[in-house]
């Protein structure tokens, strides 16, 4: 396949950075969908629309995280086959995975679209923004099959060592999203609903472009119509690898939704400000997120090739680079949060609330590089159950209780509520270090046998 990478030989840092670069760019541009929505809505609509888009996009990010986690099972599975030189198996994996994700997409589409009102109330959306929140969630729910298709296609390419193709398609789609937002929100004054329509349409364009590019690429295996059938053995392994990641992602993000629900009770301005801060934070976290996804493919190939030492060296390089960049992100978020928040909002109250909340995320920038790289390494090693366990423990025993306790204090300080995030990262690092040491000892014993 064009532009695919074999991570099992040669240098480590250069190829890993070369692969992670397009992954970062693709995630960055994909995240621009929601960011552009928030930016244009913040400039041309009312605070209620900003709150609706902020709450709705956080929900959709949670659901997308679930799908991305499950799709990681496809990435790791394909990476192992590439590392073992068993490329012929890839067509069957892709075919079975496609059927599985199609079924999930249809079910989720119905549930989200039909339950948009109930979901918005569960999220405690401010009454002034309830209509906008419901509209945003319902439209995105109707396009959920498209969102799933994009994430599946991207996971396939990454598993095959190709991070350029998803980047190309998402760049083109982002242009359409910007044009759609300008037309529907700024031009036709459709607010949150227009932003959601533009987002789904852009994702659909991205999927169509990806399918067209697949047909024109030379794959290292044959992808035939006969492969498009559910094979229990393949689906079982995809689920075994990906389900713990998906469960961890969704339960972790549920805690963020609960925190947002607590914050929504403080009023529409605070809700909009925290929504803006969450959007800024997502951009700040993109680099460690890119390393996490890239490491999963890198480690999976080397695990399949029987080279665990090489996988560990790749992990160390990723930690060093992502942490150094995290220092710069800390400086921006902690000391210049008002500038970052003003990118997405013009209301002074919203900007002030966003800047206060961002200080806590700035501290987390110093820690999250470790956490995400650990997760990418463990995913590639198929240690996804541990990833799930540590994610659930840190979310429900650290992040959520701290947020709830502080939200009950008078006066309520957003910075203090936000400190629950770096606190959970510290707990995650401790758990990951303990498990990493135990895993290395186990690998050494296996090699000694």
N, C-alpha and C positions, 0 to 999 in steps of 0.2 A: 504494500500500500504506500502511496506517496506520503512522504513526510512522517512516516512512522519511525519510532525509535526503539532500539534494542538496548535496554538499560543493564544488561547482564555482563557487558564487556567494556573495557576502556576506562576513560576518566569518569568521575562521578559528578562533581560540582557543576562543570560546564553543561553537560547534557541535562542535568536536573533543572538548572536555571533556565536553559533553553526551552525545556518543556513547560516549566512553571510560568514562564512569561506569558505565553498565549492563554494559559488557563486563567491567570490573573486578569488579563485584558478582557477575556470573554465574560468572567464573573462580574468584572467592573462594569462593562457595557450592559450586561443583562440587568444589573442592579439599577442602571440608569432608567429602566422602565418606570419603576416606582418612584425614583428620585425626580425624574422629569415630571411625572404626575404631580408630585408634591410641590415642585418648584413652580410650575405653571399655575396650579390651583392656588398656591400661596400668593401669587402675583395678581391673578385675575379673578379670584373668587373670594368667598367669605371665610372667616375662621371656622364656621361649621363644616364647610367643605374640606378644609385642611384636616380637621379632626376626623371626619369620615374617611378620608383617604388614608390618614395615618393609622387609624384603628383597623380598617379593612386590609390595608397592605401588610400590616403585621400578622394578621390572621393568615393571609395568603402565603406570606413568607414561611410561616410555621408549617403549613401544608406542603409547600414546595420543599422544605427541609426534610419532611417525612419521605417524599418521593425521591429526593436526591440520596437520602440514606439507603433506601431500598435499592435504588439503581446502582449504588456502590457495589452491591453484590454482583452485578453484571460486569462492572469495571474490574474487580478483583478476579473473578472467574476467567474473563478473557485474558487478563494479564498472566495468570498462571498457565493457560494454554499456550500463549506466545512463548513464555519462558521454557516450557517443556517441548517446544517445537511441534505442537499438536494443533496447528492452525485450522485443520479441517473440521475440528469440533466447534469452531467459532460460529459458523452458520447456524447450527442447531441451537446454540446458546442464544443468539440474537432472535431467532424465530420464536422460541418458547418464551423468552422474556417479553417480546412484543405483545403476544397474546395475553400474558398475565397482566401487563400494564394497561392494556386496552380495557380489560374487564374492570380493573381498579378505577380507571378514569371515568368510565360511564357511571359506576356506582357513586363516586364522589361528586360528579357533576349534578346528579339528581339530589343528593343529600344537601349540598351547599346551596344550590339554587332554591330548593323548596324551603330550607330552614334558615334563610338569611335573616329573617326577622328575629327568630328565636336566638340565633347566634349573636346578633348585635346586642340583644338585651342581656345575654349571659356575659358579654364583654363590658357591660355597664356603660355603653356608649352614651355620652351626654345627650339629654333629651333634645337640645337644640340641633344636634348633629345626627339624630337617629335615622331620619329619612335618607340622608346622604350616605351613612354607613351601610344601611340595608341595600341601597342601590349599588354601591361599589362591590359589596360582597356577592350579590346575586349575579351581576354581570360577569365577574371573574369566575364564579362557580360554573356558569354556563360554558365558559371556555377552558374548563379544567382539563379536558382531554388533550387539548392543544398544549397546555403547559406541561403535562406529563410526557407527551411525545417529544418535546424539546429536550427535557432532562434525560430521557432514555437515550436519545440519539447522541447527546454529548457524552454520556457515560460509556457508550460503545466506542466512540472515537478515542477517548482517553485510555480505555483498556487496551486498544490496539496501538497505543503510543503516538496518536495523532491529536495534538492540541490546537492545530491551526484551523482545521475545517470549522469547528464550532465558533471560533473567533470570527471568521469571515462572515458566516451567516448572521451572527448576532449583531455585527456592526451594521449590516444593511438593514436589519429589522429595527434597530434602534433609530435609524433615520426616519423610518416610517412612523415609529412611535412618537417622535418629536413633532412630526408633521400632523399626526392625528390629534395630539394634545392641543397644538396651536389652533387647529381648525375647530375642534369640538368644545374646548374649554375657553380659550381666549376669543375665538370667533363666534361660536354659537351659544356661548354661556351655558354649557351643559354641566358644569361643575364636576362633582365626584363621578357621576355616571359617565360623562364624556371621557374622563381620564381612564376609567375601567375599560370602556370600549376600545380606546386607542391601544391600551396595553395588550388586550387579548388579540386584537387584529395583528399587532406587531409580532406576537409570539407565533401566530398562524403563518405569517410570512416566513419567519425563521425556519419553521418546520418544513414548509414547501421547498425552500432553498436547500435545506440539508438533504432532503430526499433526491432532489435533482443532482446535487453534487455527488451523492453516493453512487448514482447510476453511471457517472462519468469517471469514477475512480477505479483504479486497479487494486482490488482487494487481494490479500494473501490467502483467500479461500473462496469457495463458491457459495453465494447466497441465493438459494433457490426457493420457489414457491412452496415446495414440499417441506421446507424448514418451518413454515408458518403454522405450526401446530404445537399444542401444549404437551411437552414431555415431562412426566412427573419427576423423574430423576433430576433433570436440569432445573426445573422450577424449585424443587426442594432445596437444591444447593444455593440457588440465588437467594431464596428466602432465608436459609440458614445463615448466610453471610450478611445479607442486607437488612433483615428484619430487626436484629438488635440495634443496628445503627439507626434505622428509621424510628424505632420505638424510643431510643434515647433522644433523638432530635425532637420528636414531637412532644415528649414529656418535658424536656428541658424548655422548649418554647412555650409550653403551656404555662410554666411558671412565669415567663415574661408576659403572657397574656393576663395572668392573674394580677401581676404587678401593675400592668396597664389598667386593669379594671379598678384597682385600688386608687390609682392616680386619676382616672377618669372621674371619680367621685369628688375630686378637688376643683372641678370646673372645666369649661371648654378651653380656656386659655392655657391652663396647665397641661391639659390633655394634648392640645396641639403642640405645645412646646416639647413635651416628652416624645411625641411622635416624630417631631423634627430631629430631636437628639438621637432617637433610635435609627433614623435613616442615615444620619451622619456617621453614627457608630458602625453601621453595616459597611460603609465605605472604608472606614479606618481598619476594620478587621479583614479586609479582602486579601491582604498579602498572606497572613497566616492561614487563611482559608484556602488560598491557592496552593500553598505548600502542603496542606493536609490532603487535598485531592491528588496532587502530583505524587506525593510520597506513597499513597495507596497503590498507584500504578507501578511506581518504581520498586517498591518492596515486594509486590505480588510477583512481578517478573523474576526478581532475584530469588524469591522463595521457591518459585516453580523450577528455577535452574539449580537449586541446591546451593545458593550462595548467601546464607544469612548474615555473614560478616559484612559483606558489601551493602546489604540492606541497612545494617546498623550504621555504617559510615555515612550513608546518604541521609539518615535521620539526623546525625550530629551536624552535618553541613546545613541542613534545613533549619535546625534550631538556632544556630549561630546567625545566619542571615536574617531570619524573620525577627529575632529578638533585637538585633541592631536597628532594624527599621522601626520596631516598636518603640524605641526610645524617641525617635523623631515624632511618631504619632502621639506619644504622651505629651510632648511639648505643645503640639498643636491643640489637642483636645483640652488640656488642663488650663493653659494660659490664653488661648485664643478661641474658646468655644463660642463666644458671641459672634465672631466673624464667620465661623463655620455654620452656625444656626441661621445667620442672616442670608445665607445662600438660598435657603428654602422658605424663608418667611420674611415678611416686612413689618408685621405687628410687633411693637417694642416689648409687650408683655410676653408674647410667644418666644421671642429671641432670648429674653432674660431667663425664662424657665428652661429653655433648651440648653443655654450655656451653663447653668447651674448643674443640670443633670449630667452634662458631658464631662465635668471634672472627674466624676467617679469612673467613667469609661476611660478617661486618660490614664488613670492608675492601672486599669485592667490591661492597657496596651503593653505594659511592662511584663505581663504575666502570660497573656494569651498565646504568644508565640510558642511557648513550651507546651501548653495544653493541646493546641491544634496539631503540632508536629507529633506529639505522642499519639494522638488519635489516628492520624494518617498512618503512622508506623504500625499500630496495632490492627488497624483495618486491613492493611496489606498482609499482615501475618495471620489473618483470619481470627484474631482474638477479639471479635466483635461483641461477645457477651460481656467481657470486661468493660469495653467502651460503654456499653449500655448501663452496666451497674454503676460505674463511677459517675456517669452523667446524671442518673436518677438520684444517687445519693447526694451529690453536690447541689442539685437543683432543689430537692424537696427537704433536705436536712440543713441546708445552709442558705441558699439564695432566697427562697420563699419565706422561711420563718423570719429572717432578718428584715426583709422588706415589710412584712406584715407588722412586726413589732414597731419599727420606726415610723411607719405610716400612721400609727395610732398616737404618736407623740404630738405634743402641742408646744410650739408651732411645728408644722410639718415642713421639713427641709429636704428638698429634692436631692441635694448632694448626698445626704445621709442615706436616703432610700437607695440611691444608686450604688453605694458602697457594698451592697449585698453582692454585686456582680464580681468585683475583684476578690471578695472574700471566698466566693465559691470557686474561683480560679485557683486560689492558694490551696484549698482543699483538694481540688482535682490534681494539682501538681504532686502533692504528697502521695495520693493514691497511685498515680501513674509511675512515679519513681519506684515505689515499692514493687509494683507489678513488673516493671521493666527489668529490675534487678533479678527478680525471680525467673522471668522468662529467659534472660541471658544465661543464667545458671542451668536451666533446663536444656537449652540449646547446646551448651558445652558438654553436658552429660550425654546427649544424643550423639554428638560427633565423636565422643570418646568410645562409644560402643562399637 
